[in-house]
Amino acid sequence: MRRTTPPGTTTNDVGSAWRLPNSPCPHTPTCPSASSPDREAAHTVAGRPEQGWSLLCNGVLLFEDTGELLPDGQVIAPHRTLAIAA
């Protein structure tokens, strides 16, 4: 069975939910926007842990090394804290 998507829409990782890329967040309370400092607190809508990434409700692509790719194409470098040996 071949699936086609309506123009300008996206699917989640299982291909079952159609959503316009700029549609409002359906969560309560609303997820922080991609430009907010707390953008990583948004709900995960798709994830591939075996590949090391998650797509958040606000369109941010979050990588396991804490790097991010914002919807506008801006790259946020990894910012994990370093463990200091005692």
C-alpha positions in Angstrom: 0.0 0.0 0.0 1.4 3.3 -1.0 0.8 6.3 1.3 0.7 9.8 0.0 0.8 12.9 2.2 -1.1 16.1 1.6 1.1 19.0 0.5 2.7 20.9 3.4 2.0 18.2 6.0 4.2 15.9 8.0 3.8 12.6 9.7 5.0 11.3 13.1 7.5 8.4 13.3 4.8 5.8 12.7 3.2 7.8 9.9 -0.3 7.9 11.5 -0.7 11.5 12.5 -1.0 14.4 10.0 0.0 17.8 11.2 0.9 21.0 9.6 4.5 22.0 10.4 3.5 25.3 12.1 0.3 24.2 13.7 -0.1 25.0 17.4 1.0 22.6 20.1 -1.8 20.3 21.2 -0.4 19.8 24.7 -1.6 21.4 28.0 0.3 23.4 29.1 1.7 24.4 25.7 5.2 23.3 24.9 7.9 26.0 24.8 8.7 27.4 21.4 11.9 26.5 19.5 13.3 30.0 20.3 12.7 29.6 24.1 15.7 28.9 26.4 13.7 25.9 27.7 12.9 24.4 24.3 14.2 21.0 25.3 11.2 20.7 27.7 8.8 20.2 24.7 7.2 16.8 24.3 8.9 14.2 22.1 6.7 13.4 19.1 9.1 11.1 17.3 12.3 9.4 18.3 14.9 7.0 17.0 17.0 6.2 20.1 19.0 3.7 18.1 20.1 6.6 15.8 20.5 9.0 18.7 17.8 11.7 18.0 14.3 12.8 19.0 11.9 15.2 17.3 10.2 17.6 19.8 6.7 19.1 19.5 8.2 22.5 18.8 10.1 21.2 15.7 13.5 20.9 17.4 15.6 17.9 16.5 17.4 16.9 19.7 20.5 14.7 19.5 21.7 12.3 22.3 25.0 14.4 22.6 22.7 17.4 23.6 23.3 19.1 20.2 20.2 20.5 18.5 18.9 21.5 15.1 16.2 24.2 15.2 13.4 24.4 12.7 15.0 27.5 11.1 18.2 25.5 10.4 20.2 27.0 13.3 22.6 24.5 14.9 23.1 24.4 18.6 26.4 22.8 19.6 26.3 20.0 22.3 26.2 21.5 25.8 26.4 18.5 28.1 28.1 19.0 31.4 31.5 17.2 31.9 31.9 14.7 34.6 34.9 15.6 36.8 36.7 12.6 38.4 37.2 13.0 42.1 
